Amino acid sequence: MYIVATAPSATAVAHLPPLPLASLERTNKAKPKPKSQKLTVKRKVGNRNLSVTSVDGNLSIKVAGVPIDQERLEKLGDLVASYLDVEDTEKHTD
């Protein structure tokens, strides 16, 4: 079996949309984001590892093997909120 390619007819070419011309204007390319600064503090608490990390303003606290109930979790949240409130107050008084 042979496949023969033929050139398109003049009427078929006339119905094709025109191709865009290359532009000499520069387009604004997105500037790369600065690398995120990741800060991590690790502590040994008994036989557990505590890791506190901050990336782009997001705080993460990780401790493996700590079953925690709602009340203790709320106390921990209050402790962090109190710390952040004190830090904000100290920044405004300096």
Secondary structure as UniProt FT lines:
FT   HELIX           10..14
FT   STRAND          38..45
FT   TURN            46..47
FT   STRAND          48..55
FT   TURN            56..57
FT   STRAND          58..63
FT   TURN            64..65
FT   HELIX           70..93
//
